[in-house]
Amino acid sequence: MSSPFGPLPEPDFYETPMPTPYVGIYHDQETGERYAPESKANLLLLAKTGGGKTRCVLAPGLILHPGPAIGISSKDDFMKHVLKRRVGRNYVIDLRQIEAPDYGDHVIRCRIDPTIFIKRHDDAINLATWLHRVATLSMGGRVTQQADPYWTAQIVPCLAAILFAASPRGNGLGIDWALRTVENPFQSSSEAAVLPDLDETATAVDEAADQVAFDAEFVEYVKAMCDEVEQDEKAKDSAKKKAHLDLDRAQRAFDKSNKILEKAQAVHEAAQEEIRIAEARPTAATEPSWWDVRQYFMKDYPWSILPVRLERVAELSDRQRDSVALGMSAALFPWVYESVRTGAVGYEGDPLPVFDPAWMNVRAEDGNQYPTLFILAEPEGGGVGAALPLIDQFVAMWRAKTSTETRTHNLAITADEFTNTLPLVTADIIYSEGRGNGINFTLAAQSLKQIANRYDELFAETLRRVAPAILLMHGSPEREILEDAAFYSGHTVRTSQNIDQQRGNRVATQETVERWTPSQLAPRRNPQGPKAVKLGKLFFLGEPGVEVELPDINDFLGHLDRRDIVGIERF
């Protein structure tokens, strides 16, 4: 029986780097040969919690990758395992809501500022679109939630204008400036605004109140005089009529002064509210506003429609304008967290350096020491929303390198529990395009159901069908994958014998069935015991799958040091 992976290529074949994710060690039972086989460009790894995803597959795979690599996890154990052997420039972006540990001088701590991604006019629109699409993820929303297209068409151009102005192509003040500008749609006047005089309005209220008090007292006096005239039997009718007319005039004077008081009080209250709003409202002298954006387009893009759209929205009704402002605020919500904006919880002093994606380019002086970026992101908070545009930027970079034939190395992107740490909106698209763009994706999760819960059932099925390689570890409840593999195993003829109960004859029957049943293809537990090497089942599209050994990270490093596994050299 020949190896299901075919003959190993000669070493010269690997001089042109075309790596594939690490999928364990294959043990040929006929020849006794053990080697690390090639897999496919992208890998979907499924294993239950505690099944060994990080120690047996993800960390070894990132150690072996011959090129720049990105590791994403919610914990730092993944990073610590990789740093045992992977040398080169190491960066970490810690987006967790904890005090960041000290990982040593060989690890450079950084932060994410998306405005640095903007090099051209349309980059700002693409970034704004992406940030708006993932806005709900920072607040626990589903990946497949769709925004109202009407409001998207208003929010994205306005946000793009502000992001461009904050980028190196604008004023270079970054995400801090953008956060403050989004909150201030008001246009500052060239002249100081004339605010009402509270002393003057208060005096008017006091004077009106004094007049009301005087008129009320006068009404009581005239009313008493009128009562005396009415009680005087000798009083003439004309005197009584005059007394009633005086009382009516006094009452009308009281009503008039009372209205003047009410008006004076209303004017005073309005003046107080106007001053309160003026004091609370930022001005261009203290905070940037939407109206400060246009100037940053005048040098290279004076014809751009983006600042025009922003200013037009600023002049809409308060309700419409505020709806757009709230949408932009939601898109930038991750950077409200100090841990995301400055790079560390409770960080004192200057913020950490902004990570530049260009740092992941392989330089001539690097030799075989490739740059590595680790992103530590928790499923809660703003970390996830901040990491997604950075990964999208890397995908765009490698797509451009491939299109211009300047790509020299494949980029590895490995995400542990990716539904929590890297729930990319376009995961199915970039995953299926990874091979052509020179990107090796390894996405790990506990179950397809976990993926369906974060996205939806259709997305989970799509990802399963486009994944060129799927590695299941023991305990993975993935019947659909096993049923597909059983279908591709081919057919065989099975003969069964039954005894005729009436005649006592043996009756042989034949039926065509699938060569393997799903349960036979399921990954098994190593019969040598719980401390023995873990086993997994590797499935390629259209094939029934093979069993592979998955050594623990410590055993793997021993193999790596001894070079006693054929095929590891290819990495």
PyMOL commands that set and color helices and strands:
alter all, ss='L'
color gray80, all
select helices_A, chain A and resi 11-15+53-64+77-83+114-117+121-133+135-139+149-166+174-182+198-231+237-280+290-292+294-297+306-314+318-331+333-336+338-341+357-360+364-366+383-403+418-421+427-437+448-454+457-466+479-488+518-521+553-562+568-570
alter helices_A, ss='H'
color red, helices_A
select strands_A, chain A and resi 26-27+34-35+43-46+69-73+90-94+107-109+372-376+411-415+439-445+469-473+491-499+506-514+534-540+546-550
alter strands_A, ss='S'
color yellow, strands_A
deselect
rebuild
show_as cartoon
